[in-house]
């Protein structure tokens, strides 16, 4: 994440699916300060930082292992998340492929 934010402030892809938004670093830090980490399991490895959302209300969380997860619902209360990418690079590559492959309105993370 640090490398990403050294180069890019935030990402807004409104034309991919419902839209994909990676929050600026300042927003991440403010959310972390106000709400803390997201718990999506029973141990330390199941905590993450909210990094963005899609225009349909789903939230993306970066885990301590670098993997990116997506909520199943638009709520972080008792969040259930699914892994969508092994790391931020893969997450962004999936979005990029969706945007430039002619299927920009499909979900690049659909199973």
NORHUBEL-V393112 format. One record per backbone hydrogen bond with DSSP energy under -0.5 kcal/mol. CO is the residue of the C=O (numbers start at 1). NH is the residue of the N-H. Records with the same first field share a line. If there is no record, write none. Layout:
# NORHUBEL-V393112
CO=NH, NH
This chain:
# NORHUBEL-V393112
1=5
2=6
3=7
4=7, 8
9=25
11=22
12=14
13=16, 20
15=17
16=19
19=55
20=13
21=23, 53
22=11
24=27, 28
25=29
26=30
27=31
28=32
29=33
30=34
31=35, 36
32=36
37=39
38=40, 48
43=46
44=47
46=40
47=64
48=38
49=62
51=23
52=60
53=21
54=57
58=54
59=71
60=51, 52
61=63, 69
62=49
63=66
67=63
68=84, 85
69=61
70=82
76=79
79=81
80=72
82=70
85=68
87=91
88=92
89=93
90=94
91=95
92=96
93=97
94=98
95=99
96=100
97=101
98=103
103=106
104=17
106=108
107=110
